[in-house]
Amino acid sequence: MNEVIVTLMWLFASAAALPLLVLAVEVWLGIWRTKPITLNGQLPNTCILIPAHDEAKIIGQTLARLGAILGPSVRVLVVADNCTDDTAAIAREHGFEVLERFNLEKRGKGFALAFGRDHLRAKPPECVVVVDADCHSDPRSIADVARYSCATQSAVQARYVFVPDHAASPKVQISNFAFWIKNVVRQRGVSRVGGGAILTGTGMAFPWSIFDRVTLATGSIVEDLALSVELAQSGETPLFLEQAQVLSASAGEQATIGQRSRWEHGLLSVAANHAFALLKHGFRAMDRKVFLLGLHLIVPPLALLVVLSALIAAFLLAAAISVDNWYPFAVLVTSLLAALMGVLVNWALEGRRWLTPQALAALPFYLMWKLPIYGRFFARKRVGWVRTDRD
């Protein structure tokens, strides 16, 4: 009987320790910023493609900020997708090219991007930069991702973070910090071991040769992650360019929980469908980038990983007392501490911009706040493309 219990202990310990160790490696290697790349030369002919769904409240500010970016080599195309407000009219008032799309059966950002691509095929640019309607960037960042994408003939992901907001509630601050860990710190870590970038939906640049043929017209709520998988499988893994930045304002608590639900449900779905297939393919083909993407995808969202690890640790502790075998418990606890310490060091060095010490103390309440998200996922309650209200 003891042998069966010990075997179960090792199975549970391994299942939790592997993603924890992957996370630990990524966050420890992601402590320092990546070195800037010198990108000079002529700016490629570039189209900034902005998919927008009921963004009348923010689209004017977004487009006004783009004035400094525009020039002979840069144009803007807004796709107002299934809008019920004045998004299209406001964009036209600012003097930008606007397409309107209405199809209630095919809803989602991917369909909007595909609609814009179909329009661009009449006179394709050298590079397409996708920027969400509630985001803003700067001329240097747009120029850098466009130049880097065309120079490498690869999809390129800029650094995408929320604007720090210490006035936000602790739950929102913790969520924004976790977003920075996912979108920046872990991207740095993966790139330092030779892996590619994970596309994050905005601040993405594509050479036309890639954008023209990737799968866009899907109802996926994480079309960016699906694109990352598709490109990796075709040997065209995206690249991370930290010196280029895209920013978005923080959302309120209610909007944040909806936003996190969409992202994390999508992440869990893609991971379940592709992670182990990528690991298998990467191992057989000796393709490091594909294998590393598979490892990256087996790491669930931070809150879920911590909760599951704590539950498994409690089981292993009880089992260890029963059979007097502490090794599986020690392996899990060591892996958990390595990951959490890496996250804590990143917070101390840079993450305090998004998360104050006072807000960090509310972490247990944040974990409880997140649990319903995962309950809805396992209940298979789907969340579609919904605009995020910004404070």
ZAGURO-756757 format. One line per 4 residues: number of its first residue (from 0); their letters; for each residue x negated, y negated, z negated of C-alpha. Coordinates in Angstrom, 1 decimal, padded with zeros to 4 digits. Layout:
<recs>
NUM = a = X/Y/Z | ...;
</recs>
This chain:
<recs>
0 = mnev = 000.0/000.0/000.0 | -002.8/-002.4/-000.8 | -004.3/-001.9/002.6 | -001.1/-002.9/004.3;
4 = ivtl = -000.9/-006.1/002.1 | -004.5/-007.0/002.8 | -003.9/-006.5/006.6 | -000.9/-008.8/006.4;
8 = mwlf = -003.0/-011.3/004.4 | -005.6/-011.4/007.1 | -003.0/-011.8/009.9 | -001.4/-014.7/008.1;
12 = asaa = -004.7/-016.3/007.2 | -006.0/-016.0/010.7 | -002.8/-017.4/012.3 | -003.1/-020.6/010.1;
16 = alpl = -006.9/-020.9/010.0 | -007.4/-020.9/013.8 | -005.4/-024.1/014.5 | -006.8/-025.7/011.4;
20 = lvla = -010.4/-025.0/012.5 | -009.6/-026.3/016.0 | -008.2/-029.5/014.5 | -011.3/-029.8/012.1;
24 = vevw = -013.7/-029.6/015.0 | -011.8/-032.2/017.0 | -011.4/-034.7/014.2 | -015.0/-034.4/012.9;
28 = lgiw = -016.4/-034.8/016.5 | -013.9/-037.6/017.0 | -015.1/-039.9/014.2 | -017.2/-042.1/016.5;
32 = rtkp = -016.0/-044.1/019.5 | -017.1/-042.9/022.9 | -019.7/-044.9/024.7 | -018.4/-047.5/027.2;
36 = itln = -019.0/-046.7/030.9 | -020.2/-049.5/033.2 | -017.6/-049.8/036.0 | -018.3/-052.5/038.6;
40 = gqlp = -017.6/-052.8/042.3 | -014.5/-053.7/044.2 | -011.2/-053.0/042.5 | -009.3/-050.3/044.4;
44 = ntci = -005.9/-051.1/045.9 | -003.8/-050.4/042.9 | 000.0/-050.1/042.1 | 001.1/-050.4/038.5;
48 = lipa = 004.2/-048.2/038.4 | 006.6/-049.0/035.6 | 009.5/-046.6/034.9 | 012.2/-048.3/032.9;
52 = hdea = 015.4/-047.1/031.3 | 017.6/-049.8/029.7 | 014.6/-052.0/028.8 | 016.2/-055.4/029.2;
56 = kiig = 015.1/-056.5/025.7 | 011.4/-056.0/026.4 | 010.8/-055.8/030.2 | 010.5/-059.6/030.5;
60 = qtla = 007.7/-059.7/028.0 | 005.9/-056.8/029.6 | 006.0/-058.3/033.0 | 005.0/-061.7/031.8;
64 = rlga = 001.8/-060.2/030.3 | 001.0/-058.7/033.7 | 000.5/-062.1/035.3 | -003.2/-062.1/034.5;
68 = ilgp = -003.7/-058.7/036.0 | -002.2/-059.3/039.4 | -004.2/-060.1/042.4 | -004.8/-059.2/046.1;
72 = svrv = -005.6/-055.6/045.0 | -002.9/-055.1/042.4 | 000.9/-054.9/042.8 | 003.6/-053.9/040.4;
76 = lvva = 006.6/-051.6/041.2 | 009.4/-051.3/038.6 | 011.8/-048.3/038.8 | 015.0/-049.2/036.9;
80 = dnct = 016.3/-045.7/036.3 | 019.9/-045.1/035.4 | 020.0/-048.5/033.7 | 023.2/-049.9/032.3;
84 = ddta = 021.7/-053.3/031.4 | 019.9/-056.1/033.1 | 016.5/-054.4/033.4 | 016.4/-054.7/037.3;
88 = aiar = 017.7/-058.3/037.4 | 015.1/-059.5/034.8 | 012.3/-057.8/036.7 | 013.4/-059.5/039.9;
92 = ehgf = 013.6/-062.8/038.2 | 009.9/-062.4/037.4 | 009.2/-061.9/041.0 | 008.4/-058.2/041.0;
96 = evle = 009.4/-055.4/043.3 | 012.2/-053.4/041.9 | 013.8/-050.1/042.8 | 017.1/-049.0/041.3;
100 = rfnl = 017.9/-045.3/040.9 | 021.2/-043.8/039.8 | 021.5/-040.1/039.3 | 023.1/-038.9/036.0;
104 = ekrg = 022.5/-035.3/036.8 | 018.7/-035.7/037.2 | 017.7/-037.8/034.2 | 014.2/-038.3/032.9;
108 = kgfa = 011.0/-040.3/033.4 | 009.6/-037.7/035.8 | 012.4/-038.3/038.2 | 011.8/-042.1/038.0;
112 = lafg = 008.1/-041.6/038.8 | 008.9/-039.3/041.7 | 011.4/-041.9/043.1 | 008.7/-044.6/042.9;
116 = rdhl = 006.2/-042.3/044.6 | 008.6/-041.6/047.5 | 008.8/-045.4/048.0 | 005.0/-045.8/047.9;
120 = rakp = 004.4/-043.2/050.5 | 005.3/-045.7/053.2 | 002.1/-047.6/052.3 | 000.2/-045.7/049.6;
124 = pecv = -002.3/-047.4/047.3 | -005.7/-046.0/046.5 | -004.7/-045.7/042.8 | -001.5/-045.6/040.8;
128 = vvvd = -001.5/-046.7/037.1 | 001.6/-045.7/035.1 | 002.5/-048.1/032.3 | 005.7/-047.7/030.3;
132 = adch = 008.0/-050.7/030.2 | 007.5/-051.2/026.4 | 003.7/-051.2/026.6 | 001.1/-053.9/027.5;
136 = sdpr = -002.5/-053.9/028.5 | -005.2/-056.3/029.7 | -006.8/-056.9/033.1 | -010.1/-055.2/032.2;
140 = siad = -008.4/-052.1/031.0 | -006.3/-051.8/034.2 | -009.3/-052.4/036.4 | -011.4/-049.9/034.4;
144 = vary = -008.9/-047.0/034.7 | -008.4/-047.7/038.3 | -012.1/-047.9/039.2 | -012.9/-044.8/037.1;
148 = scat = -010.0/-042.8/038.6 | -011.0/-043.6/042.1 | -014.8/-043.1/041.4 | -014.2/-039.6/039.9;
152 = qsav = -011.1/-038.7/042.0 | -009.5/-037.6/038.7 | -006.6/-038.6/036.6 | -007.7/-040.9/033.8;
156 = qary = -006.1/-041.5/030.4 | -006.6/-044.8/028.6 | -006.6/-045.2/024.8 | -002.9/-045.5/023.9;
160 = vfvp = -002.0/-046.6/020.4 | 000.6/-048.6/018.5 | -000.1/-052.1/017.4 | -001.0/-051.9/013.7;
164 = dhaa = 001.8/-053.1/011.4 | 001.2/-053.1/007.7 | 004.7/-054.6/007.2 | 006.3/-051.4/008.5;
168 = spkv = 007.6/-048.7/006.1 | 005.2/-046.1/004.8 | 006.9/-043.4/007.0 | 006.3/-045.5/010.2;
172 = qisn = 002.7/-046.3/009.2 | 001.9/-042.6/008.6 | 003.6/-041.7/011.9 | 001.5/-044.4/013.7;
176 = fafw = -001.7/-043.1/012.1 | -000.9/-039.6/013.2 | -000.3/-040.9/016.7 | -003.8/-042.5/016.7;
180 = iknv = -005.3/-039.2/015.5 | -003.6/-037.3/018.3 | -004.1/-039.9/021.1 | -007.6/-041.1/020.3;
184 = vrqr = -009.5/-039.1/017.6 | -008.7/-035.7/019.0 | -009.3/-036.9/022.6 | -012.8/-038.0/021.6;
188 = gvsr = -013.5/-034.7/020.0 | -012.3/-032.6/022.9 | -014.3/-034.8/025.4 | -017.5/-034.3/023.3;
192 = vggg = -017.3/-030.5/023.7 | -016.8/-030.8/027.4 | -013.0/-030.7/027.5 | -010.6/-032.9/029.4;
196 = ailt = -008.0/-035.5/028.3 | -004.4/-035.0/027.5 | -002.2/-037.4/029.4 | 000.0/-039.5/027.1;
200 = gtgm = 002.6/-040.9/029.4 | 001.4/-044.5/029.7 | -002.0/-045.9/030.6 | -002.5/-043.0/033.1;
204 = afpw = -004.3/-043.6/036.4 | -004.2/-041.3/039.4 | -006.0/-041.5/042.7 | -003.4/-041.3/045.4;
208 = sifd = -004.7/-037.9/046.6 | -003.6/-036.4/043.2 | -000.5/-038.5/042.5 | 000.9/-037.7/046.0;
212 = rvtl = 001.1/-034.0/045.2 | 001.6/-033.4/041.4 | 004.9/-032.2/040.1 | 006.9/-035.2/038.8;
216 = atgs = 010.6/-034.6/039.5 | 011.4/-032.6/036.3 | 013.6/-033.2/033.3 | 010.7/-032.5/030.9;
220 = ived = 010.7/-034.8/027.9 | 006.9/-034.5/027.9 | 006.1/-034.8/031.6 | 002.7/-036.1/030.7;
224 = lals = 001.7/-033.0/028.8 | 003.1/-030.8/031.6 | 001.0/-032.8/034.1 | -002.1/-032.2/031.9;
228 = vela = -001.5/-028.4/032.1 | -000.8/-028.5/035.8 | -004.0/-030.5/036.6 | -006.1/-028.3/034.3;
232 = qsge = -004.8/-025.1/036.0 | -005.7/-026.6/039.4 | -009.3/-027.5/038.3 | -008.6/-031.2/038.1;
236 = tplf = -008.6/-031.8/034.4 | -007.9/-035.5/033.4 | -010.6/-037.7/031.9 | -010.4/-039.9/028.8;
240 = leqa = -011.6/-043.5/029.0 | -011.4/-045.1/025.5 | -012.7/-048.5/026.6 | -009.4/-049.0/028.4;
244 = qvls = -006.4/-049.6/026.1 | -002.6/-049.7/026.3 | -000.6/-050.9/023.3 | 003.0/-050.5/022.2;
248 = asag = 004.8/-052.1/019.3 | 005.9/-050.0/016.3 | 009.5/-048.8/016.1 | 011.7/-048.8/013.1;
252 = eqat = 012.3/-045.8/011.0 | 015.3/-044.5/012.8 | 013.8/-045.1/016.2 | 010.5/-043.5/015.1;
256 = igqr = 012.2/-040.3/014.0 | 014.0/-040.0/017.4 | 010.7/-040.8/019.2 | 008.8/-038.2/017.2;
260 = srwe = 011.5/-035.6/017.8 | 011.2/-036.0/021.5 | 007.4/-035.8/021.6 | 007.1/-033.0/019.1;
264 = hgll = 009.9/-030.9/020.5 | 008.2/-031.2/023.9 | 004.8/-030.4/022.5 | 006.0/-027.3/020.8;
268 = svaa = 007.8/-026.1/024.0 | 004.8/-026.7/026.2 | 002.5/-025.0/023.7 | 004.8/-022.0/023.4;
272 = nhaf = 005.0/-021.6/027.2 | 001.4/-022.4/028.1 | -001.2/-022.2/025.3 | -002.0/-018.5/025.3;
276 = allk = -001.8/-018.3/029.1 | -004.4/-021.1/029.3 | -006.6/-019.4/026.8 | -006.4/-016.1/028.8;
280 = hgfr = -007.1/-017.9/032.1 | -009.9/-020.0/030.7 | -011.6/-017.0/029.1 | -011.3/-014.8/032.2;
284 = amdr = -012.4/-017.5/034.6 | -015.1/-018.9/032.2 | -013.4/-022.2/032.6 | -014.3/-024.2/029.5;
288 = kvfl = -011.9/-027.1/030.2 | -008.9/-024.8/030.6 | -009.9/-022.8/027.5 | -010.3/-025.9/025.4;
292 = lglh = -006.9/-027.2/026.5 | -005.4/-023.9/025.4 | -007.1/-024.3/022.0 | -005.8/-027.9/021.7;
296 = livp = -002.3/-026.8/022.4 | -002.2/-024.2/019.6 | -002.5/-027.0/017.1 | 001.1/-027.9/016.1;
300 = plal = 001.9/-031.5/014.9 | 000.0/-032.4/011.8 | 003.0/-032.5/009.4 | 004.2/-029.0/010.6;
304 = lvvl = 000.7/-027.6/010.4 | 000.2/-028.9/006.8 | 003.6/-027.5/005.6 | 003.1/-024.1/007.3;
308 = sali = -000.5/-023.8/005.9 | 000.7/-024.7/002.4 | 003.5/-022.0/002.6 | 001.0/-019.4/003.9;
312 = aafl = -001.5/-020.4/001.2 | 001.1/-019.8/-001.5 | 001.9/-016.4/-000.1 | -001.9/-015.5/000.1;
316 = laaa = -002.4/-016.7/-003.5 | 000.4/-014.5/-004.8 | -000.9/-011.5/-002.7 | -004.5/-012.2/-003.8;
320 = isvd = -003.5/-012.0/-007.5 | -001.6/-008.8/-006.7 | -004.3/-006.9/-004.8 | -007.4/-008.7/-006.1;
324 = nwyp = -008.7/-009.7/-002.7 | -009.3/-013.5/-002.4 | -011.1/-013.6/000.9 | -008.1/-014.4/003.2;
328 = favl = -007.0/-017.1/000.7 | -010.5/-018.6/000.6 | -010.7/-018.7/004.4 | -007.4/-020.5/004.8;
332 = vtsl = -008.1/-023.0/002.0 | -011.6/-023.7/003.4 | -010.1/-024.3/006.9 | -007.4/-026.5/005.5;
336 = laal = -009.9/-028.6/003.5 | -012.2/-029.0/006.5 | -009.3/-030.3/008.6 | -007.9/-032.6/006.0;
340 = mgvl = -011.3/-034.0/005.0 | -011.9/-034.8/008.7 | -008.6/-036.6/008.9 | -009.4/-038.5/005.7;
344 = vnwa = -012.8/-039.6/006.9 | -011.3/-040.9/010.1 | -008.7/-042.8/008.0 | -011.4/-044.3/005.8;
348 = legr = -013.6/-045.4/008.8 | -011.0/-046.7/011.2 | -007.5/-045.4/010.5 | -006.8/-047.9/007.7;
352 = rwlt = -005.8/-050.3/010.5 | -002.6/-048.3/010.9 | -002.2/-046.9/007.4 | -002.6/-048.7/004.1;
356 = pqal = -003.6/-046.8/000.9 | -000.2/-047.6/-000.6 | 001.5/-046.1/002.4 | -000.8/-043.0/002.4;
360 = aalp = 000.5/-042.2/-001.1 | 003.9/-041.6/000.4 | 002.7/-038.7/002.5 | 004.7/-036.0/000.6;
364 = fylm = 007.9/-037.9/001.3 | 006.8/-038.2/005.0 | 006.5/-034.4/005.2 | 010.0/-034.0/003.9;
368 = wklp = 011.2/-036.6/006.3 | 009.7/-034.7/009.2 | 011.1/-031.3/008.4 | 014.5/-031.8/010.1;
372 = iygr = 012.7/-032.5/013.4 | 011.3/-028.9/013.3 | 014.7/-027.5/012.2 | 016.3/-029.1/015.3;
376 = ffar = 013.6/-027.7/017.5 | 014.0/-024.1/016.3 | 017.8/-024.6/016.6 | 017.0/-025.4/020.2;
380 = krvg = 018.7/-028.9/020.1 | 017.3/-030.7/023.1 | 016.5/-034.4/023.1 | 016.4/-036.3/026.5;
384 = wvrt = 014.9/-039.5/027.8 | 016.1/-042.3/025.5 | 014.6/-045.7/025.2 | 012.9/-046.5/021.9;
388 = drd = 014.1/-049.6/020.0 | 011.2/-051.7/018.9 | 011.2/-054.0/015.8;
</recs>
